[in-house]
Amino acid sequence: MESTGVYWIPVYEILEQCGFEVLLVNARDAHNVRGRKSDVTDCEWLRELHSVGLLRASFRPAAAIVPLRSFVRQRATLVEEAATCIQRMQKALTEMNLKLHTVLSDLTGPTGLAIIRSLLKGERDPERLATHRDPRCHASQAEIVAALTGNYWAEHLFALKQNFAAYQFLLQQIAQCDSESEAVLTTLAAQQPPPAATLPAPRRRAISKHQPQFDLRSHLHRLTGGADLSQVDGISSQVALQIIAEIGTDMSRGKSEKHFTSWLALAPNNKVSGGRLLSSRTAPSANRAAVILRRCAMSLARTATALGAFYRRLAAPAGKAKANTATACKLAVLVYRVLSGNFLYEDPGATAYYQLNRARQLNSLRKRAKLFGFDLVDHATG
């Protein structure tokens, strides 16, 4: 079956429920011969290619994971729409010369939401509005008063009111998505035997307000048979849920970690002609799991971890884009190993990575010096 838009999904699911083994084929792999283009000839061409083994099945997670993936993707869409509403609220405030963004790091924090609610109820006095300042807010009350001195135009207040209502509605929708995801996770986890290994302590104690408000780690720990992706640097419990929703938990479907990184389009391309390497750039891809891993790699740039040190070492000579791809590739390998059940990740730290890299460079220099007939001499440092 050729994957075109979303039209293949209902037919695929019906055939899968009937017990058929359905191969979902990328349209690029089954491009028809020029001049023979219709639905019937496309079907005939797919049959001919498949009969000689020239078609590869696209990856699709197990049927039990598909509902979870739908809920997780729907939540991501709602979060993007909520972010758009926040930007529109900020625009309405700026058009009224209310510079809340200069004193508040988060408009949807306790202080920002309290001020917006008071504004929409009719309060206009900056002194009274500033009394909603949360004690944890870094800005002083005088700074908030100065930021709230502006012009309260009716049309901008109307836009603020509508976008605030839309934001509150989207928060309810996100909570409903989290409830459905929790129900699916509970069902999937109950079908798995209890893992032999206990759930390790979390790396981070703080929980973001944007994460699902239920115990993700326990459900994922049982679902994966004792693996905990949140122990890997750069991967939180919410990100672990997104990765598992996209790729599933069965790593045996990939031949090796190299095939896995190649499927994610994070491995270097191999374009050789006549014994000459034409290009090794990674192929373009819209793989959602790869996008998640790239985002995780970007968050490691300034951390005191081995992966962060690896990112910084590559970013200096090669640029941040290539360093981000290489770090995402390393994260993909770690994800494959952890979900395979044979690996427990422990961060060695940036210092250990720098020492290991220094030893590798010294060994390389000794080999090159020996090749030219020289020897390296180690001098004691004072």
C-alpha positions in Angstrom: 0.0 0.0 0.0 1.3 3.4 -1.0 1.4 6.0 1.8 -0.4 9.1 0.4 -1.5 11.7 3.0 -3.8 10.1 5.6 -6.0 8.3 3.1 -4.3 5.0 3.7 -4.9 4.9 7.4 -8.5 3.5 7.6 -7.8 0.9 4.9 -4.5 -0.1 6.6 -6.2 -0.5 10.0 -9.1 -2.5 8.6 -6.7 -4.9 6.8 -4.5 -5.2 9.9 -7.5 -6.1 12.1 -8.4 -8.8 9.6 -5.0 -10.4 10.0 -3.3 -9.3 6.8 0.4 -8.3 6.8 0.3 -4.9 5.2 3.4 -3.2 3.8 3.2 0.6 3.8 5.5 1.8 1.0 7.0 5.2 0.7 5.8 7.0 -2.5 9.4 7.9 -3.4 10.4 4.3 -3.4 7.5 3.3 -5.7 7.6 6.2 -8.2 6.0 5.1 -11.3 7.4 5.2 -14.8 6.7 8.5 -16.6 3.6 8.3 -18.8 1.9 5.6 -16.8 0.1 7.4 -14.1 -3.3 6.4 -12.7 -4.5 4.6 -9.6 -4.9 1.3 -11.4 -1.4 1.4 -13.0 0.1 2.5 -9.6 -1.4 -0.7 -8.0 -0.1 -2.8 -10.8 3.4 -1.2 -10.5 3.4 -1.8 -6.7 2.4 -5.5 -7.3 5.2 -5.9 -9.8 7.9 -4.3 -7.6 6.8 -6.3 -4.6 6.8 -9.6 -6.5 10.6 -9.1 -7.2 11.3 -7.9 -3.7 12.1 -4.2 -4.5 9.8 -2.6 -1.9 10.6 -1.9 1.7 7.9 -1.6 4.4 7.8 1.8 6.2 8.0 1.7 9.9 4.8 1.7 11.9 4.7 0.9 15.6 2.7 -1.9 17.0 -1.1 -1.6 16.9 -1.2 -1.2 20.7 1.1 1.8 20.6 -0.7 3.6 17.8 -3.5 5.1 20.1 -0.8 6.4 22.5 1.0 8.0 19.6 -2.2 9.7 18.5 -2.8 11.2 21.9 0.8 12.4 22.3 0.7 14.0 18.9 -2.6 15.7 19.6 -1.2 17.0 22.9 1.8 18.5 21.0 -0.5 20.2 18.6 -2.5 21.7 21.5 0.6 22.9 23.2 1.7 24.7 20.0 -1.8 26.4 19.7 -1.5 27.4 23.4 1.8 29.0 22.7 0.3 30.9 19.8 -2.4 32.2 22.2 0.3 33.4 24.7 2.0 35.3 21.9 -1.2 37.0 20.9 -1.9 38.0 24.5 1.6 39.4 24.7 0.9 41.3 21.4 -2.3 42.8 22.9 -0.5 43.9 26.0 2.3 45.5 24.0 -0.2 47.4 21.8 -1.5 48.9 25.1 2.1 49.8 26.1 2.0 47.3 29.0 5.6 45.9 29.1 5.0 42.9 31.2 7.5 40.9 29.2 10.3 43.1 30.5 9.6 42.2 34.2 8.1 38.8 34.0 9.9 35.8 32.4 6.7 33.9 32.0 3.4 35.6 31.2 1.5 32.5 32.2 3.1 32.3 35.7 1.2 33.1 38.9 1.9 36.8 38.7 1.1 37.2 35.0 -2.1 35.2 35.1 -3.3 37.1 38.2 -2.7 40.4 36.6 -4.4 39.4 33.3 -7.5 38.2 35.3 -7.6 41.4 37.2 -7.3 43.4 34.0 -10.2 41.6 32.4 -12.3 42.2 35.5 -11.9 45.9 34.9 -9.0 46.9 37.2 -6.8 49.7 35.6 -4.8 51.0 38.6 -1.2 49.9 38.2 -0.6 50.0 41.9 -3.5 47.6 42.6 -2.5 45.4 39.7 1.1 45.2 41.1 -0.2 43.8 44.4 -0.7 40.5 42.5 3.1 40.0 42.5 4.1 36.6 43.6 6.8 36.5 46.3 9.0 34.5 44.1 9.0 37.1 41.3 12.4 38.7 40.8 11.0 42.1 39.7 10.1 44.5 42.4 6.6 45.9 42.9 7.8 49.3 41.6 9.1 47.8 38.4 5.8 46.0 37.8 3.9 49.3 38.4 6.1 51.0 35.7 5.5 48.2 33.3 1.7 48.4 33.8 1.4 52.1 33.0 -0.1 52.3 29.6 -3.3 52.9 27.5 -6.1 50.5 28.0 -7.9 50.5 24.6 -11.1 48.5 24.3 -10.2 46.7 21.1 -6.9 45.4 22.5 -8.6 44.4 25.8 -11.1 42.5 23.7 -8.3 40.6 21.9 -6.6 39.9 25.2 -9.9 38.5 26.6 -10.5 36.2 23.6 -7.0 34.8 23.6 -7.0 34.3 27.3 -10.3 32.4 27.0 -8.8 30.3 24.2 -5.7 29.6 26.3 -7.8 28.4 29.2 -9.8 26.2 26.9 -6.6 24.7 25.4 -5.3 23.9 28.9 -8.5 21.9 29.5 -8.0 20.1 26.2 -4.4 19.3 27.2 -5.6 17.9 30.5 -8.1 15.7 28.7 -5.3 14.4 26.4 -3.2 13.6 29.5 -6.1 11.7 31.0 -6.5 9.6 27.9 -2.7 9.0 27.6 -2.7 7.8 31.2 -5.5 5.4 30.6 -3.7 3.9 27.6 -0.4 3.7 29.4 -2.1 2.0 32.4 -3.6 -0.6 30.1 -0.4 -1.3 28.2 1.7 -1.5 31.4 -0.8 -3.9 33.0 -0.2 -6.3 30.0 3.5 -6.5 30.8 5.1 -8.5 33.7 6.5 -6.5 36.5 10.2 -5.6 35.7 12.9 -7.3 37.7 14.9 -4.0 38.2 13.5 -1.3 40.4 12.8 2.2 39.2 15.9 4.3 39.7 15.8 7.7 41.4 14.9 10.5 39.0 17.8 12.7 37.7 15.8 15.9 38.3 13.6 16.6 41.2 11.8 19.6 39.7 8.8 18.9 37.5 7.9 21.3 34.8 4.4 22.7 34.8 4.0 21.8 31.2 4.5 18.0 31.8 1.6 15.6 32.3 0.5 15.7 35.9 0.7 11.9 36.5 3.4 9.4 37.3 4.9 8.9 33.8 8.1 7.1 34.9 6.4 4.2 36.7 4.2 3.5 33.7 7.0 3.7 31.2 9.3 1.7 33.4 6.9 -1.3 33.4 5.9 -0.8 29.7 9.6 -1.0 28.6 10.4 -4.0 30.8 12.6 -2.1 33.3 14.2 0.5 31.0 14.3 4.1 32.0 15.0 6.5 29.2 14.8 9.5 31.6 18.2 8.5 33.0 19.8 9.6 29.7 21.0 13.2 29.8 18.7 15.5 27.8 15.7 13.2 28.0 13.0 13.9 30.5 10.1 11.6 31.3 7.8 13.6 28.9 10.4 13.3 26.1 10.7 9.6 26.9 6.9 9.2 26.4 7.2 11.1 23.0 10.0 8.8 21.8 8.3 5.6 22.9 5.0 6.8 21.3 6.9 7.3 18.0 9.2 4.2 17.9 7.5 1.7 20.3 9.4 -0.5 22.7 10.4 -3.4 20.4 13.9 -2.7 19.2 14.3 -6.1 17.6 12.5 -4.7 14.5 15.8 -2.9 13.7 18.8 -5.0 12.8 21.2 -2.9 14.8 21.8 0.5 16.3 23.4 1.6 13.0 20.2 0.7 11.1 18.2 2.6 13.7 20.3 5.8 13.3 20.1 5.4 9.6 16.3 5.1 9.7 16.2 8.3 11.8 18.4 10.0 9.1 21.0 10.9 11.7 23.8 8.8 10.4 26.2 10.2 7.6 25.0 9.4 4.1 27.1 7.2 1.9 27.1 8.6 -1.6 30.0 7.0 -3.5 30.6 6.9 -7.3 33.7 5.5 -9.0 35.4 4.9 -5.6 35.1 8.6 -4.8 33.0 10.0 -1.9 30.6 12.5 -3.4 28.8 13.5 -0.2 28.3 12.3 3.4 25.7 14.8 4.5 22.8 13.4 6.4 19.7 12.9 4.2 16.8 15.3 4.7 14.0 13.7 6.8 10.8 14.7 8.7 11.1 11.8 11.1 9.3 13.0 14.3 11.6 10.9 16.6 14.7 12.5 15.0 13.2 16.0 15.6 12.7 15.1 19.3 16.3 13.8 19.6 17.7 16.9 17.9 15.8 19.1 20.3 17.2 17.1 23.2 20.7 17.4 21.8 20.3 21.2 21.6 19.4 21.3 25.3 22.8 19.7 26.2 24.9 22.4 24.7 25.8 24.1 28.1 25.5 21.1 30.4 28.4 19.7 32.4 27.8 16.2 30.9 29.8 14.0 28.6 27.2 14.6 25.8 27.5 18.3 26.4 31.2 18.2 26.1 30.9 16.2 22.9 28.6 18.8 21.5 30.9 21.7 22.4 34.0 19.9 21.0 32.3 19.4 17.6 30.5 22.8 17.5 33.8 24.7 17.6 35.3 23.5 14.3 32.2 22.1 12.5 29.4 24.4 13.6 26.4 23.9 15.8 24.2 22.3 13.1 26.6 19.4 12.6 27.3 19.1 16.3 23.5 18.9 16.9 23.1 16.1 14.4 26.1 14.2 15.8 24.9 14.5 19.4 21.4 13.5 18.3 22.9 10.4 16.7 24.6 9.5 20.0 21.4 10.0 21.8 19.7 7.6 19.3 22.3 4.9 20.0 21.7 5.3 23.7 17.9 5.1 23.3 18.4 1.9 21.2 20.7 0.3 23.8 18.5 1.3 26.8 15.3 0.0 25.2 17.0 -3.2 24.1 17.4 -4.0 27.8 21.2 -4.5 27.8 22.4 -1.0 28.9 22.1 1.2 32.0 23.3 4.7 31.2 25.5 6.6 33.7 26.9 9.9 32.8 30.8 9.9 33.2 30.9 13.7 33.2 32.5 16.3 31.0 35.9 16.0 32.7 36.1 12.2 32.0 35.1 12.9 28.4 37.8 15.5 28.0 40.4 13.1 29.4 39.3 10.3 27.1 39.4 12.6 24.1 42.9 13.8 25.1 44.2 10.3 25.3 42.7 9.5 21.9 44.4 12.6 20.4 47.7 11.6 21.9 47.5 8.1 20.5 46.7 9.5 17.1 49.7 11.9 17.3 52.1 9.1 18.3 50.9 7.0 15.4 51.4 9.9 12.9 54.8 10.7 14.4 55.9 7.1 14.2 54.8 7.0 10.6 57.2 9.9 9.8 60.0 8.3 11.8 59.7 10.5 15.0 58.9 9.8 18.6 56.8 12.0 21.0 58.4 12.8 24.3 56.3 13.5 27.3 57.5 16.4 29.4 56.5 16.7 33.0 54.4 19.7 33.7 55.0 21.9 36.7 
